[in-house]
Every structure is written in C-alpha cells, then in structure tokens.
C-alpha cells in the first residue's frame, strides 16, 4: 500500500470511528435487510483471536417473537425494545477439540504433513491447545494447570493465567475483538448498534438453548438509529491520563 492510500484508508477509518455511537433508540418502521448484519458478521469473523481458536458463536435474533422475548431479558432497555435485530455473541468453551482439530488439519493441508513448517506447529494444535482449554465443572484441571505455570515461572517467563476462569477471560477477549469489528462494519454500511451488558444471562441462555458451558459475551442491538437514540456528546478521558510511556 502506498502512502496516499494509507492516509486515505486511515481517514476513512477515523470517519467510521467518529460516527459510531451506542444508539439507544432505533427506527421501528425501518426494514433492515438481512444482508446488512450478514456482511458485518463476515467481517467480524476475520477479527484477531487467541491462537486462531475462534471459540465463538454469533446468534442472530430476528423474528418478532424472539425479539419481543429479548426485551425483558435485556431489562427493557430502549435499545432492546426498538432493535431490528440482535446479535448475541457467545463464548463456547466446549468446542476446543473441534477448533484445535480444524487448525491442525488446515495447516497440514497448507504446508504438507512432512514439511518443516507443519512439524513446528502440529504439537501446538495437536497437544497444547487441547490441554490449555480442557476444563472440568469444579475447575480442578485449571487449578493444576495454574500450579504448573507457577512452578515453571520460577525458572523462566511463563503464562500464569491458566485456570478455568482465565480460559473464559481469553474467550471473551477474542469475542470482544470480533464484536468491535462487527459494530464498525455495521456503521460502515450506515447502520447503528448498541452493545448491551445488562441482561439476565440465565434466562438468555434458556431462550437461545445454549449449552451449560457456553457464556454470553455481549448482546448487540442493531438497527437504523434515530437522532434521539444518541444521549449526549461522547466523553472520553484525555490521552495523557490513560496513556503512559515507559
């Protein structure tokens, strides 16, 4: 990419960043095309994520009946009551074997089973990732991993966050990156979103028939925003207050 294209691209991105707001009232008369959310989700799937494990699922809630059921679960927030569609971002901790196998097989096909490149990564997805993401109900396996990490860390730098809760934190971190990509992609198409953290997770899991090990990262309300849906100016802390050089 040449410098002129880079500047133009940055300017376009800055425009999207500035335009994106959490919109809390959507136009209920507007008919949003199904392809709008589909396009944004396809962009979200290209987001960076930990070890490319992609332990996410995006549940689209479109029908009138399901959207009506979502509103009280989301505490009857105005964005929830007026959204044209919801995207529920789910962390799926129980799919680690399938996702590790996917990466293993993709790299094997790309590099060749006997290649030096594949030899360097086959144990990563064949052994390490299944070990890192494996958990039990009581968190015993994660506790043992954490003890192992602490022991190794006495002698060399080592990842310490290896418990069950750390696994979920990693998954939610990756899901959050995808969520942000999704919201920017929606705004790039002229539509608005509102990420909702206030919801009844137990009732939501029941409504969407999620598995016990699944956790909801966030609910994103989508639609054509109305001017009254933006509640005031954007307020952010100064750069100097939150950025530190070392």
Protein Blocks (a to p, Z undefined) as FASTA:
>chain_A
ZZklmmmmmmmmmmmmmmpccdfbdcfkbccdfklmmmmmmmmmmpccehhlopacdddd
fbfklmmmmmmmnoopaklmmpfbdcdddddfklmmmmmmmmmmmmmmmnopkbmklmmm
mmmmmmmmmmmmgccfkommmmmmmmmmmmmmmmoccdfblcfklmmmmmmmmmmmmmmm
mmmmmmmnopacdddfbdcfklmmmmnopafkbccfbdcddddddfklpgcjaddddfkl
mgccZZ
